[in-house]
Amino acid sequence: MIQTHSLVLLQKGLEKDPFHSWLVRIDGLVAPSFIFSAGFALALVQVRAALAGGSRKAQALKTLKRIGEVLLVASLVNTIWFHAWREPKWLLRLDILHCIGLALLIALPFLVSLAGRPQVLRWVMLGLAALVFGLSPLTENVTGFASIFVNTRVGALDDTLGTTFALFPWAGYVFLGASFGATVGMMKQEAQLWRWLGLLWGLGVALWMTEGFWRTLYPAHNFWVTNPANAAQRWTLVLSVIAVFRVIEVRVPGSPKSRLAALLGTFGASSLSAYFFHEMLLYQNTVGVFTKLFRERCDWVTYWPVLAALVFSTWLCVKAWERVDPRLRALFSKKQPAVTS
């Protein structure tokens, strides 16, 4: 994700470079992977908690708090970027974190009520994913206030306010990830994981290979964003990467004790703060030093060390926040002394 966003640092002329085109195609998998992972993690913890006999209410409240944090950070980014304290309308601009948070809120009642029956849950989540992907081309023409949530049209309030990641089709990846998370949460044998992964992969290939049919099934629409065949191509490739990671995980158990593994592990465990800090370092007017110094100035030789510096700077911010965060949580969780008359 950091590398994807850092493409703004490249010189404009490099957009015609074949390598740039190839890189952009690879980067197209970043958003669905990120969103898929959010749904996967939520379903995984809910199912494991339910099967372990834990309190569903306690786990649901914990998850709801986490979703609230995602939406809070999403609103904070909008506030900082667009000065929402002056124009509150910008709080209605949906980006990827808003999409994830809202999709998780929609999924949460199903996950809580069906966590004890994960085989049912995964089919329900797969059905929701199919519904979202199937309806996505039809939502492109929705206008009015609802368009803020279902498509990327501008004009819901005025000609400046639009949505970057609408619920259609992007919420579908949350539900798809949740179906896979429910499977992993209940699995007792490795074959269970591979059967469900194979099912999702097979569905993706089937839709992908019949893209001509799906192009003509719907009225005119943006195929590369909302068509189910395009979504299928993305999730098929994402699942292929997951399969490779799973093979590595099984054959090389235990985390490597290398510095690179520690660096990547930090981003994996603190993805929300990593998202926030790299966005600020890139784009924020005051602290966004990377765009101030390098926006559209890097060639391929200078791009990679600058990208490495951005990744390292983000890592430093995340590590600093790991020290501050527990203290803030402890501060706000302290009970206020009772008032005596």
Secondary structure, DSSP 8 states (H G I E B T S, - for coil): -HHHHGGGGB-GGGGGSHHHHHHHHHHTTHHHHHHHHHHHHHHHHHHHHHHTT--HHHHHHHHHHHHHHHHHHHHHHHHHHHTTTT-GGGGG---HHHHHHHHHHHHHHHHHHHTT-HHHHHHHHHHHHHHHHHHGGGGGG--STTHHHH---S-SSSTT---SS-HHHHHHHHHHHHHHHHHHHH-SSHHHHHHHHHHHHHHHHHHHHTHHHHHHHSSS--HHHH-HHHHHHHHHHHHHHHHHHHHHHHHS-S---SHHHHHHHHHHHTHHHHHHHHHHHHH-TTT-HHHHHHTTTB-HHHHHHHHHHHHHHHHHHHHHHHHHHHHHHHHHHS-------
